[in-house]
Amino acid sequence: MEKKYFAPSELIINEDGSIFHLHLKPENLADKVILVGDPGRVALVASHFEDIECEVESREFRTITGTYHRKRVTVVSTGIGCDNIDIVLNELDALANIDFETRTEKDQLRQLTLVRIGTCGGLQPYTPTGTYIASIKSIGFDGLLNFYAGRDKASDLDFEAEFKKQVKWDSQLGNPYVACADEQLTEQIAQDDMVRGVTIACGGFFGPQGRELRLPLQDPHLNEKIEKFSYNGLQITNFEMESSALAGLATLMGHRAVTCCMVIANRLAKKANAGYKNTIDGLVKTVLDRI
């Protein structure tokens, strides 16, 4: 069978041989990848490396590859939102699984291990500020996975249907999807000191997460319904903005992924920790030790 050819308009390669947005070359990428939103957090993660082999920066995408306890690790900043995860995951997968010389898919799949370290808003009494949450399922309000073939195969359709039923979901908001983290990787990273949670990945920080400033909300009671949701012993534990796209795309591509977040605000208690940057290093160190 003839291999699929990826045209220059679809796979954009810079003149120096690097991928378009990330400016990484295939040899720069490790099998173990940590994703962070904030470009400034890349340096925090890399501060634990024994050595650094490459450092690249382009727009909000900053990358450092180095060694941590004899493990080769790449840390990449994604910026905010599932749209950026779409860019980062597709470009990382291309670096791993497309031959840049022939522009065709490699014969052997190179599977990446992807752990996102982020921050989130807690939605339950047992998720106060400082809690670590590993997202076993992520409900995507962003709609990203709906644009890819195989969307249903990468989603928990029963959970999706029950969620829409319980919260009386308005179809005007688009169709949410429920992506699952890699079970083995979740156990490896979360162990016995992280809450296994269900996360909602929102397409914005304000209205989509039920924050109301000057603009009124389409459904001012949506957060209350989300907090009360329960299915098969699972509740929705937190809000963030990237986990669904990461879990969904990784599943479709054949990679392993999980999101681990530290709660910096509890929406139920209406409390927040604006100084979280001084404490998130604990989560960084935990993930580095376990990845």
Buried (B, 14 or more C-beta within 10 A) or exposed (E): EEEEEBEEEEBEBBEEEBBBBBBBBBEBBBBBBBBBBBBEBBBBBBEBBEEEBBBBBBEBBBBBBBBBEEBBBBBBBBBBBBBBBBBBBBBBBBBBBBEBEEBBBEEEEBBBBBBBBBBBBBBBEEBBBBBBBBBBBBBBBBBBBBEEEEBEEBBBEEBBEBBBEBBEBEEEBBBBBBBBBBEEBBBBBBEEEBBBBBBBBBBEBEBBBBBEEEEEBEBEEBBEBBBEBEBEEBBBBBBBBBBBBBBBBBBBBEBBBBBBBBBBBBBBEEEBBEEBBEEBBEBBEBBBEBB
